[in-house]
Amino acid sequence: MDKKDKTIFILLTFVLLISLLSNTIAGENIVYNQKLPILNTTNTYNGYLRIYIVEPTSRWDMYNEKPYHNGFLDFAYEGLLSLEYNETYENSITWTGDVNESNVFVIAAIFNPFAKIGYAYPPSSKPFEAYYVDAAAAAYPNQTGSNTRNETITHTVFIEEGTATWCKNCPDVADALYNVSKTSEYPFYYVAMIQDMNEDVADRLKNDYNIYGYPTVFFDGGKEVIIGGNHDEVEIDSLIENCAKSDVHDLDLNLSVEWLGNGKLKIDYNITNLEDIDNQMLNIKKVWGGIKKVWALVENAGEMDLKDVEWKIIVKGGLINRINTTTPGIIENFPIGCKKLIRTKVRLFQIYGFGKIDVIIQVGTSVKKSTGLALGKYIIIKK
């Protein structure tokens, strides 16, 4: 056996060992960054629901020694959401914590599955995957709340205020948000995400929002972002208006909260998908690998020309799950019958590793999942 054959033999043996030792990825829920779903169902709304438990008068004080408003305590629920058109999903959960009936508030927010590019240091620094909010509702114990939808407002806005008790400039923004909540004609809820008081908060601000500094306010999952304490109430209200009137998926969200005593809350919610079924017929014809890249050929097989079609390629897996890349993009013009090539970016999203991988291609509402192997810089997709 010559040197070349020995090298090939060793490489194949290594890959075989990885295959035997690694759990298969196919069939598992694919989780990336903010844990939002990619599901293989056309004309289905696939989103992510978070339910926040907050204290209207927080147990924690700001730098000026005054208590936070709507201080975050816990996620009562975080999970994937999948709804067919006109389908209603109902659920009931029970949460228990160290709270009083007179000082607890529950906020539910539904995040869209498609990522945009947000910037934690606007206008173009500290990018992150921004999953916009499509609906929000909130309720005190023994009350109900609903997502607002009417002729001018598409949804109730949801705001996460990135803050910390040691932050000198944070009280200014906190007071501005509180004042706007009392005067604004646009429906919104906000939660003070206090970085140094909660590990879940620290994780969300760092890993989901790529936060640069404090305070930073994230409107509707990053649709609008402001950083620093020098933002007045007029500016904040204007950003809330922009979000409240923006195009979102049509969802009904209703929330009710019942106080069961001893810090226990019964939270009931129902969600209805009212989004019109679109006529997109996007076929993902072929997926193949290359050197540090994944390619896909997609076709507009529908009955109309399309514009601004969002797509995404996710590659995950490898030995101890070291491979984890997401490449988003937009096909600006997609005429009937046209085929387009999309691929992972070489410089920003390099793929390198060994072992089994999962590849998910999402174009519009169409999804294709494939499995394959990473052999160093070579990506092989199973046909």
C-alpha positions in Angstrom: 0.0 0.0 0.0 1.6 3.3 -1.1 1.5 6.6 0.8 -1.5 7.9 -1.0 -3.5 4.8 -0.4 -2.6 4.8 3.3 -3.8 8.4 3.6 -7.1 7.6 2.0 -7.5 4.5 4.2 -6.8 6.4 7.3 -9.3 9.2 6.3 -12.0 6.7 5.5 -11.4 4.9 8.8 -11.7 8.1 10.7 -14.9 9.0 9.0 -16.3 5.6 9.7 -15.5 6.0 13.4 -17.2 9.3 13.5 -20.3 7.8 11.8 -20.4 5.0 14.4 -19.8 7.3 17.4 -22.0 10.2 16.4 -25.8 10.3 16.8 -27.6 10.8 13.6 -28.9 14.4 13.1 -31.7 13.5 10.6 -35.1 13.7 12.2 -34.1 15.9 15.1 -35.4 19.5 15.5 -32.8 21.8 14.1 -31.9 24.5 16.6 -29.9 27.5 15.5 -29.1 30.7 17.3 -32.4 31.9 18.7 -34.0 28.4 18.5 -36.4 29.3 15.8 -37.9 26.6 13.6 -37.4 25.5 10.0 -40.3 23.1 9.3 -41.1 21.3 6.1 -44.7 22.4 5.7 -46.0 24.7 2.9 -48.6 27.3 3.8 -47.8 26.9 7.5 -46.9 29.6 9.9 -43.7 28.4 11.8 -42.7 30.7 14.6 -41.4 30.7 18.1 -43.4 31.6 21.2 -41.9 33.1 24.3 -43.8 33.9 27.5 -42.2 36.3 29.9 -42.9 36.6 33.6 -42.1 40.2 34.9 -42.7 42.3 37.9 -44.3 45.7 37.2 -42.3 47.0 40.2 -39.1 45.1 40.1 -37.3 43.7 43.2 -34.2 45.1 41.6 -33.2 48.7 41.5 -31.6 50.7 38.7 -28.4 52.6 39.2 -30.4 55.6 40.6 -31.7 53.3 43.3 -35.3 53.3 41.9 -36.9 50.0 41.0 -37.1 48.8 37.4 -40.5 48.7 35.7 -41.4 45.2 34.2 -38.3 43.5 35.5 -37.8 40.1 33.9 -38.0 37.1 36.2 -38.3 34.0 34.0 -39.5 32.5 30.8 -42.7 30.6 31.6 -42.5 29.0 28.2 -40.2 28.9 25.1 -41.1 26.7 22.2 -41.7 26.2 18.5 -45.0 27.0 16.9 -46.5 25.5 13.8 -50.0 26.5 12.5 -51.8 25.7 9.3 -53.8 28.5 7.7 -57.0 29.2 9.7 -55.9 26.7 12.4 -56.1 27.6 16.1 -53.8 26.3 18.7 -54.7 26.3 22.4 -52.6 25.5 25.4 -52.5 25.9 29.1 -49.3 26.0 31.3 -48.7 26.4 35.0 -45.8 28.5 36.3 -44.7 28.8 39.9 -42.3 31.3 41.4 -41.6 33.8 44.1 -44.2 36.4 43.1 -47.1 38.2 44.6 -50.5 38.4 42.9 -50.4 42.2 43.0 -47.0 42.5 41.4 -46.7 40.0 38.5 -47.4 40.5 34.8 -47.3 37.9 31.9 -46.3 38.9 28.4 -46.4 36.5 25.3 -44.6 37.3 22.1 -44.5 35.3 18.8 -41.3 35.7 16.8 -41.3 35.2 13.0 -39.1 32.3 11.6 -37.3 34.3 9.0 -34.2 36.1 10.1 -33.3 39.6 9.0 -30.0 41.3 9.7 -30.1 43.5 12.8 -27.4 45.6 14.3 -26.8 45.9 18.0 -24.6 49.0 17.3 -26.6 50.8 14.6 -26.4 51.5 11.8 -24.0 48.7 10.7 -22.0 47.2 13.6 -22.5 44.1 15.8 -24.8 42.2 13.4 -27.2 39.6 14.7 -30.1 37.4 13.4 -33.2 39.5 14.0 -36.4 37.5 14.2 -39.2 40.1 14.2 -42.3 40.0 16.4 -45.6 39.1 14.7 -47.9 39.4 17.7 -47.8 40.1 21.4 -50.3 40.0 24.3 -50.2 40.4 28.0 -52.3 40.1 31.1 -52.3 40.5 34.9 -53.6 37.7 37.1 -57.3 37.1 36.6 -57.4 39.2 33.5 -57.1 38.6 29.7 -55.2 40.3 26.9 -55.1 40.2 23.1 -52.9 41.1 20.2 -54.2 44.4 18.7 -55.0 44.3 15.0 -57.1 47.0 13.1 -57.1 49.1 10.0 -53.9 51.0 10.9 -52.1 48.8 13.4 -50.9 45.4 12.3 -49.9 44.0 15.8 -49.0 44.8 19.4 -45.3 45.8 19.6 -43.0 44.0 22.0 -39.8 45.6 23.4 -36.8 44.1 25.2 -34.8 46.7 27.2 -31.2 45.5 27.6 -30.1 47.0 30.9 -28.0 46.4 34.1 -28.0 47.6 37.7 -24.5 49.0 37.3 -25.4 51.0 34.2 -25.4 54.8 34.9 -27.2 55.7 31.7 -29.9 53.0 31.9 -32.4 54.8 34.1 -32.9 57.5 31.5 -34.2 55.1 28.8 -36.1 53.1 31.5 -38.0 56.2 32.5 -38.7 57.2 28.9 -40.1 53.8 28.1 -42.3 53.9 31.2 -43.6 57.4 30.4 -44.3 56.4 26.8 -46.2 53.3 28.0 -48.6 55.7 29.8 -49.2 58.1 26.9 -48.6 56.3 23.5 -51.6 55.6 21.3 -49.8 52.6 19.9 -50.1 49.3 21.7 -46.9 47.8 23.1 -45.4 46.0 26.0 -41.9 46.0 27.3 -39.7 44.0 29.6 -36.5 45.1 31.4 -33.9 42.4 30.7 -31.5 43.0 33.6 -28.2 41.4 32.5 -26.6 41.0 35.9 -29.6 39.6 37.7 -30.6 36.6 35.5 -28.5 34.0 33.5 -31.3 33.6 30.9 -31.2 37.3 30.3 -27.4 37.4 30.0 -27.6 34.6 27.5 -30.3 36.2 25.4 -28.7 39.6 25.2 -25.2 38.2 24.4 -26.0 35.2 22.1 -29.3 36.2 20.5 -28.8 40.0 20.3 -25.0 40.3 20.2 -25.4 43.3 22.5 -22.7 45.9 22.3 -23.4 48.2 25.3 -26.0 49.2 27.9 -28.7 50.3 27.6 -29.8 48.9 24.3 -33.5 48.7 23.4 -34.6 46.0 20.9 -38.0 46.8 19.3 -39.9 43.8 17.9 -37.0 41.4 18.0 -34.5 43.8 16.4 -36.7 45.6 13.8 -35.5 48.8 15.4 -32.6 49.2 17.8 -31.4 52.2 19.9 -28.3 52.2 22.1 -27.4 54.6 24.9 -29.4 56.8 27.3 -29.9 59.9 25.2 -33.2 59.0 23.5 -36.3 61.0 24.3 -39.9 59.9 24.5 -40.8 61.3 21.1 -38.1 59.2 19.3 -39.2 56.1 21.2 -42.8 56.6 20.4 -42.0 57.1 16.7 -40.1 53.8 16.6 -43.0 52.1 18.3 -45.3 53.5 15.6 -43.1 52.3 12.8 -43.2 48.8 14.2 -46.9 48.8 14.9 -47.7 49.7 11.3 -45.2 47.4 9.7 -46.1 44.3 7.7 -46.4 41.2 9.8 -48.0 37.8 9.6 -51.7 38.0 10.6 -52.1 36.2 13.9 -54.7 36.3 16.6 -53.1 35.9 20.1 -55.2 35.8 23.2 -53.8 35.3 26.7 -55.4 34.8 30.1 -53.8 34.5 33.5 -55.3 33.0 36.7 -53.8 33.3 40.1 -53.8 29.9 41.9 -52.1 31.1 45.1 -48.6 30.5 46.5 -46.9 32.1 43.6 -48.6 29.8 41.1 -50.0 31.1 37.8 -52.2 29.3 35.3 -51.5 30.7 31.8 -54.0 30.0 29.0 -53.3 31.1 25.4 -54.7 30.5 22.0 -53.2 31.5 18.6 -54.9 31.5 15.2 -53.1 31.7 11.9 -55.0 34.2 9.7 -52.3 34.7 7.1 -53.6 34.3 3.5 -52.3 31.3 1.7 -49.9 32.5 -1.0 -49.5 31.0 -4.4 -45.8 30.6 -4.3 -44.6 27.3 -5.8 -40.9 27.3 -5.2 -39.2 24.0 -6.0 -35.8 23.2 -4.5 -34.5 21.1 -7.4 -31.1 20.0 -6.3 -28.7 20.4 -3.4 -24.9 19.6 -3.6 -21.7 20.3 -1.8 -18.3 21.8 -2.8 -15.2 23.1 -1.1 -16.5 24.8 2.1 -19.8 25.5 0.3 -23.3 24.2 -0.2 -25.2 25.0 -3.4 -28.9 24.7 -4.2 -30.8 25.1 -7.4 -34.3 26.6 -7.0 -37.1 27.2 -9.5 -40.2 29.4 -9.5 -42.8 26.9 -10.7 -45.7 29.1 -9.7 -48.1 31.3 -11.7 -46.6 34.7 -11.0 -43.4 36.6 -11.0 -41.9 37.0 -7.5 -39.8 39.7 -5.9 -37.7 39.7 -2.7 -37.9 36.0 -2.0 -36.1 35.2 1.2 -33.9 32.2 1.5 -31.7 30.6 4.0 -29.1 27.7 4.1 -28.3 26.1 7.4 -25.5 23.6 7.9 -25.1 21.9 11.3 -23.5 18.9 12.7 -20.0 17.4 12.5 -17.9 16.0 15.3 -19.3 17.3 18.6 -21.5 19.6 16.6 -18.7 22.0 15.7 -20.2 23.0 12.3 -23.0 25.6 12.7 -23.5 28.1 9.9 -26.5 30.0 8.6 -26.5 32.0 5.3 -29.5 34.2 4.6 -30.3 36.0 1.4 -32.9 37.5 -0.9 -33.7 36.7 -4.5 -34.8 40.2 -5.7 -36.4 39.2 -9.0 -37.7 35.7 -9.6 -39.7 35.4 -12.8 -42.0 32.5 -13.6 -40.1 29.4 -14.8 -36.8 30.9 -13.8 -34.1 28.9 -11.9 -31.7 30.5 -9.5 -28.5 29.3 -7.8 -28.0 30.1 -4.1 -25.0 29.1 -1.9 -23.4 29.5 1.4 -20.9 32.4 1.6 -17.3 31.5 1.5 -15.7 34.2 3.6 -18.4 34.9 6.3 -19.8 31.4 6.7 -17.0 28.9 6.1 -17.8 25.3 6.6 -15.0 23.1 7.8 -15.0 19.9 9.9 -15.6 16.2 10.0 -18.7 14.0 10.4 -22.3 13.9 9.6 -24.1 17.1 8.8 -27.6 18.3 8.3 -28.4 20.8 5.5 -31.7 22.8 5.5 -32.6 24.9 2.5 -35.5 27.3 2.9 -36.8 29.4 0.0 -39.9 31.3 0.7 -42.3 28.7 2.2 -40.5 25.7 0.7 -38.0 23.7 2.7 -35.7 20.8 1.7 -33.7 18.8 4.2 -30.6 16.8 3.2 -27.9 14.9 5.1 -24.3 14.6 4.2 -20.7 14.4 5.3 -18.0 17.0 6.0 -14.5 15.8 5.2 -12.4 18.7 6.2 -13.1 21.4 3.6 -15.0 19.0 1.3 -18.8 18.9 1.7 -20.6 15.8 0.3 -24.4 15.9 0.2 -26.4 12.6 0.2 -28.5 12.4 -3.0 
